[in-house]
């Protein structure tokens, strides 16, 4: 009999230990769910530093060059919807906790992008007002589980809208600007892990599709970072080679 996905990490670990202490291998379903929950908590822990490299890059360079404010605004809204979905449908924290952590970090990035990107005050107030209104609606109970489920299903399109402007900006400028390779790589790994945990703990087709789309988009960004970094390095290498020849 398959274990209940609602079982906590301690209960699953206890069940696995009980089998192991009797010289038997734990049931495959128990191990799968246990690994899923451990990975879920690991994702939350990793999320605490996911956006930090991007924040440091912007702060150190005092520049938001190459970064799309719209992309981060849409990402903030999308993460807020995921957090609200998990909270209102009473999912275990390990299945959505990273969304809350990432949302807070994206707000910091937005503040820096607004500061160094010279975004209008009206736009800043509009986005801030939207965030406050959304949080208030969730905490006040004015949003039903059905409404937030529909919003979550539509969030896949929002996720695409959040990443596509950045992907297009990179393509049109043949550069990824201040986009952090470390942050993007962590996002890719996180998507792969979340696909596994969603399949293991029955997160539903909508959640699985969302992480699949997210993997494709973040993978595209990672490919752009590697490609444009390689193109930028080629002229430098050629110039260095010519310099050595002249000295010789």
N, C-alpha and C positions, 0 to 999 in steps of 0.2 A: 504493500500500500504506500503510495507516494505521500511524503510529509506535507503538512499544511504550510504554504508559503508564508503564512502569518506568524509562524514560529520564530522566536527570537534567536539571536546568535548563540546565547548561552544554552538554550534548549537543544539546538542542533549540535553544538559541540559536545554536550552531555550525552546525546544519543550516539554520536560517533565514537566517543570514548568508551561507552558501555559495550559497544560491539568489539572495539579494539582490545579491551581488557579481557574479553573472552576468547581472544585469539581469532576473531573473525573480522573480515573486512566490512566496514560500514556500508550500508546500502548505497547504491549509486545515486539515487535521488537525494539522499541525505547529504552525501558529499557535494553533489552539484549545487544544492541550495546553500550549504555552508560556505562553499567557495564564492558563490554569488554574493552572499551577505558580506563576507570579508572584503571582496573586491569593491562592493558598494561603499563600505566605510572607508576603504582606501581611496576611492574616488573623491569622497568628501574631504579627506585629509589633504589629498593632492590639490583639490580646488582652492584650498586656502592660499596657495602660492602660484596658481596657474597664471593669473594676470599680473603678478608682481613684476616679472621681467618687462612686460609692456609698459607698466607704470614707470619703472625705473628708466627705460629708454626715453620716454617722453620727458620726464622730469629732468634727467641729466642733460638731454639735448635742448631743453627749453623750446621744443618744437613739436608740432603735430603734423609735420609735412608728410604727405602721402596717406594720411589717415582720414577716413570718411566719417564725419560726425553722424550722418544718417545711419550708417551701418551699426554704430555703437548704440544709437538711440533705439533702433529696431531690436537689437540684441537685448537691450535692457527691458523692453516691453515683453519680448518673448520669454526671457528668464522669469519675469514677474508672473506671467501666465502659468509657466511650469510650476513655480512655487505655490501659486494659489491652487492649482489643480491638485497637487499632492496634499496640501493642507485641508482643502474642503472635502476631498474624497477619502481622507484619513489613511493615506498610504504610509507604510513604514518610512521613517526619516531617511533610511539608507538608500531608498529608491529615488529620492529627489533632493536631498539635502544640499548637494553641490550647487543646485540652481540658485539657492538663497545666497550662498557664499559668493558665487560668481557675479550675481546681480549687484551685490555691494561693491565688488571690485570694478565692475563696469561703470558704476556711478562715479567712482574716483577717476577712471579714465575719461569719462565724459566731461568731468569738471576740468581736467587738464586740457582736453581737446577744445573746450569752450574758451579756456583762458588763452592758450597759445594760438588757436585758430581764429581768434577774433570773431566769434559767433555773436549775433545780435542778442541783446538782453531780452527782447520779446520772445525769441525762440527758446532761450534758457528757461524763462518763466513758464512757457507753454508746456515744455517737456516736464519740468518739475511739478507743475500742477497736475499733469496727467498721472504721474507716478503716485502722488499723494492721494488723488481721487481713487485710483485703483486699489491701493492698500486699504483705504477707508471702506470701500465697498466690500472687500473681502472680509475684513475684521468685523464689520457691522452685520454680516449675515444677509446682505441684500443680493448676493449672488448665489444661485442654486447650484447644486452639483451638476445638473443637466446643462445649465448655461456655461459653466466652466469647462465641462467636457467638450462642448461644441467649440468653445474658444481654443481649447487645447488642440483639437483636430485641425482647426484653421491655423494653428501656430506653425505648422510645417511650412505654409506659404510665407508666413512672416519671417521664419528662419531663412528662407531663400532670399527674401527681400533684404534681409540684414547682411547677408554675405555677398550677394551679387554686385551691389555697388562697389564694394571693396575690390572684388575680383576684376570688375570692369575698369576701375581706376588704375589698378596695377597694370592691366593690359594696355590701356591707353597711354600710360606714362612710361611703360617698359621699365618699371621700378616698383618695389614694394615699400619704398620710403622707410618710415620708422616702425613698420610692422615687425613684431618680434618673432623670430624663428622658434625660440624656446616655447613661447606661449602657444603658437600654432601647432607645434609638435605634440605638446601635452593635450591639446584639444583633440587631435587625431587619435591618440592612444585612448583618451577618455571615451570617445565615441565607440571604439571597438569593445572596450570593457562593458559599456552600457548596453550594447547590443546583446552581449552574453547575459548580463544580469536581467535584462527585460525579458528575454526568452525563458530564463530559468524561473523567474518569479511571477510570470504571467502578467506583465505590464500592459498587454493588449497590443493589437495591430497598429493603432494610431501612434503609440509611443515607440514601437519598433520602427515604423516608417520614418518617424521624426529623427531618430538617431541615425538611420541609414542615410537620409538626406544630409544630415549634419556631417557625417563622415565624408560623403562625396564632396561637399563644399569646402570643408576644412582641408581635405586632401588636395583639392585644387589650389588652395592658398599656399599650402606647403610646397607643392610643385612649382608654383610661381616664385616663391622665395628662393628655392634652390636654382631654378633656371636663370633668374635675373642676377643672382649673386655670381653665378658662373660666367655670365656674359660680361658683368662688370669687372670681374677678375682677369679676363682674357687680355684687354688692352694694357692693364697694369703689368701683367707678366711679360707682355711683348716689349713694353717700354723698358722694363728692367733688363731684359735680355739684350736690347740694343745698347743700353748704357754700359753693360759689362763688355760688349764687343768693342765699343769706342775706347774704353780704358785699356783693353788688351792691345 
